[in-house]
Amino acid sequence: SPLRWGIHVRNGSGLTSVVDLKGKMFGVSRMLSGSHLMAHVLAHQRGWDLQRDAPLKVVGTLDGAREAMGRGEIDAWLWEKFTTKHIVDSGEWDIVGEVPTPWPCFLLVASDAALAERAKEIQTVVEVTHPVCEEFKANSGGLTTSYVSEHHALGEEDASEWLRGTEWACALEVQKSTLDKTQEALVTIGQLEKVVKHGCLFHAPLCNLIA
């Protein structure tokens, strides 16, 4: 499932919608990070000029973003909305919109050397992870939502909302549409020079390409 990025501003800043952010300073954790890519995705969706309408300032961690926002050095911060929910709930930040990633949020990768030398072990890791994900999603007795609530500063209702919207695909396969959509998005925002062949992106002896 995609990651749901919240578009955050400082409470009391007078910025109340995404439209207000055109030309404002966007904080990013580092260049080529998720916060950087998603700021560009948002700008592209809005038809903004990336350099003029969505300038970027590197601020490091989430704590760095809070400090920079408080000092007025940045106007907006894109981050996974449930991770920042406690900051919004405290009244420090407001959330003025949401933008999901145009791609699944996490994946399993391996180096060429590891694939050549440890393919069986990699397969085992995927096979062992799959039932764990199913158990986590099942939320038997509310154990998953309780864990998420306790460890990620979320209320039970927010934890339940997060779990309902999250899916895991722990299998040795990748959809052709996922590779196409991801490359298209990265080319569009200027982070990938050109689309490459599917065969360059998955290991055929171990992973299946699903049409």
Stockholm file with secondary structure:
# STOCKHOLM 1.0

chainA/1-211         SPLRWGIHVRNGSGLTSVVDLKGKMFGVSRMLSGSHLMAHVLAHQRGWDLQRDAPLKVVGTLDGAREAMGRGEIDAWLWEKFTTKHIVDSGEWDIVGEVPTPWPCFLLVASDAALAERAKEIQTVVEVTHPVCEEFKANSGGLTTSYVSEHHALGEEDASEWLRGTEWACALEVQKSTLDKTQEALVTIGQLEKVVKHGCLFHAPLCNLIA
#=GR chainA/1-211 SS CCCEEEEEEETTSSCCSGGGGTTCCEEESSTTSHHHHHHHHHHHHHTCCHHHHSCEEECCSHHHHHHHHHTTSCSEEEEETTTTHHHHHTTSEEEEEEEECSSCSCCCCCCHHHHHHHHHHHHHHHHHHHHHHHHHHHTGGGHHHHHHHHHTTCCHHHHHHHHHTCCCCCSSEEEHHHHHHHHHHHHHTTSSSSCCCGGGTSCTTTCEEEC
#=GC SS_cons         CCCEEEEEEETTSSCCSGGGGTTCCEEESSTTSHHHHHHHHHHHHHTCCHHHHSCEEECCSHHHHHHHHHTTSCSEEEEETTTTHHHHHTTSEEEEEEEECSSCSCCCCCCHHHHHHHHHHHHHHHHHHHHHHHHHHHTGGGHHHHHHHHHTTCCHHHHHHHHHTCCCCCSSEEEHHHHHHHHHHHHHTTSSSSCCCGGGTSCTTTCEEEC
//
